[in-house]
Amino acid sequence: MGRPKIEIARIKDSAARQVTFSKRRTGLFKKASELAVLCGAQVAIVVLSPGNKPYSFGHPSVDAIASKYFQKEFNPSDVLENSSTMEDLNQQLDDLQAQINVTENEAKVHDEILNKYKAENFTQLKELKDRFVEFKDIVKSRICDFDISQSMILLAKEPVIGIKNQAA
């Protein structure tokens, strides 16, 4: 069933707005903490409440991250290094895509061979099954013939009581 969809709009009631802010702030800080722990990221969040009260979260600390952020100067060589790195990454991506394409083509060929092999084996198995059924029928027929012959031999040696021997 899930939660009902909430319209994103300013909450008019100030008490409800403060409660929602507190709950959302807690959730936001929890997600930031998870991001820092799981990804090893440095995270800083500063939030002002509806009552203009500041709240902050930082990992390792807000001050350490803020000082890094504000002391960072723009260096044009960083852009050039990143562009060459991007070219390298794009080349690696192209190489990987080419390898994936080759592997997919090989997989298709292997699948075709496997399907052909399965079809051939299936045909052979069907032929063997048909031969086995024929052989089984022949064996049953021979067993019946043998039973009939055995009965005839017994009757020739000892006639059934009540039937007169015509030779006598």
Secondary structure, DSSP 4 states (H G I P E B T S, - for coil): --PPPPP-S--SSHHHHHHHHHHHHHHHHHHHHHHHHHH---EEEEEE-TTS-EEEEEES-HHHHHHHHHH----HHHHHHHHHHHHHHHHHHHHHHHHHHHHHHHHHHHHHHHHHHHHHHHHHHHHHHHHHHHHHHHHHHHHHHHHHHHHHHHHHHSPPTTSPPTT-
